[in-house]
């Protein structure tokens, strides 16, 4: 039986590990041809190796999503390889500890840390959307899924710039969904809770007990559980879904 993404081409940013890698493998399982992009070229190449070893088709791309020309070249590379971009998963992002802001309250964030967080987690998503939308307008449609977060829905202590960026991502998602609906472009976001990835290790070490106490499932999620939602959103099975921000959080937002 054909997969739900059979024959579609897809770009995944931040595809070198965690949610991005899990989604690449899920997309490939469902028949998509992939371009896996990551700032860490070796990590992207490892994901591509896994996809191709499993019988899928993928290419490796690299670059900084905060640079417009680089993002444009990534989009052009996907089109050169596959002729179009049917699905884009804008997943590249960083956490507070990666900008030396681990445990910092709002007034303790440095200017540089705040700016870098916004540059990657918000501007990077916008730049990817900008260049993907140009291509999707030219080809007559497409699907974009952005990685939001429960941090885009509520406040989280010691995460002010991350929270600000993710709130922005959800705003971009909803606005673009309205703007491009007539052009057959759907735009949605997935909002993970606390997932077993390198990005959450710092938070779990600092306040894991409190996080789990507020998570009805009493466990962290797995990257594959996010990947399943992204795969569905990218498929034609979600053909009437746009401007939505789906929680995949073990019930965290219900508390």
Buried (B, 14 or more C-beta within 10 A) or exposed (E): EEBBBEEBBBBBBBBBBBBBBBBBBBBBBBBBBBBBBBBEBEBBBBBBEBBBEEEBBBBBBBBBBBBEEBBBBBBEBBBEBBEBBBBBBBBBBBBBBBBEBBBBEBEEBEEEBBBBBBBBBBBBBBBBBBBBBEBBBEBEEBBBBBBBBBBBBEEBEBBBBBBBBBBBBBBBBBEBBEEBEEEBBBBBBBBBBBBBBEBBEBBBEBBBEEBBEBBEEEEBBBBBBBBBBBBBBBBEEBEEBBBBBBBBBBEBBEE
